[in-house]
Amino acid sequence: MATPGSVTQEVDTDADDLVKLEALHSHPLYNLPTPPLSDGDWLLKVRTKKKEEERSTQQ
C-alpha cells in the first residue's frame, strides 16, 4: 500500500481525475447543440479586415 504523499498515490489520483474529466466532457448536457447565429447577433460575429477597411474609408 502506498504511503500518503507518495508518487504512486499521486499517479492514481491523477488517473482518477482524468477519468472524471473525460466523463464530464462526454456527458450529453455538456455537449448541447448551439443554435446558428442570426443576422441580429452582431456581437458574436468576427469582423474581417476588409470590412474594417471599408468602414474607415467611409468615415
C-alpha positions in Angstrom: 0.0 0.0 0.0 1.3 3.5 -0.9 2.0 5.9 1.9 0.3 9.3 1.8 2.0 11.7 -0.5 3.9 9.0 -2.4 4.4 9.1 -6.1 2.1 6.0 -6.6 -0.8 7.7 -4.8 -0.3 10.9 -6.9 -0.4 8.9 -10.1 -3.6 7.1 -9.0 -5.2 10.4 -8.1 -4.2 12.0 -11.5 -5.7 9.0 -13.3 -8.9 9.2 -11.3 -9.2 12.9 -12.1 -8.6 12.3 -15.8 -11.4 9.7 -15.9 -13.8 12.1 -14.1 -12.9 14.9 -16.5 -13.4 12.6 -19.6 -16.8 11.5 -18.2 -17.8 15.2 -17.7 -16.9 16.2 -21.3 -18.7 13.2 -22.8 -21.9 13.9 -20.8 -24.9 14.9 -23.1 -25.6 18.0 -21.0 -22.1 19.3 -21.6 -22.4 18.8 -25.3 -25.6 20.7 -26.1 -26.0 21.8 -29.7 -25.6 25.5 -30.2 -28.2 27.4 -32.3 -27.0 29.0 -35.5 -26.2 32.8 -35.4 -28.8 35.0 -36.9 -28.2 38.3 -38.6 -29.2 40.2 -35.5 -26.4 38.6 -33.4 -23.8 41.1 -34.3 -21.9 40.9 -31.0 -20.8 37.3 -31.7 -19.6 37.9 -35.3 -15.9 38.3 -36.2 -15.0 41.4 -38.2 -12.8 40.9 -41.2 -10.1 43.3 -42.2 -11.9 44.0 -45.5 -15.0 45.3 -43.7 -12.9 47.3 -41.3 -11.1 49.0 -44.2 -14.4 49.8 -45.9 -15.7 51.4 -42.7 -12.5 53.5 -42.2 -12.7 54.9 -45.8 -16.4 55.8 -45.4 -15.8 57.9 -42.3 
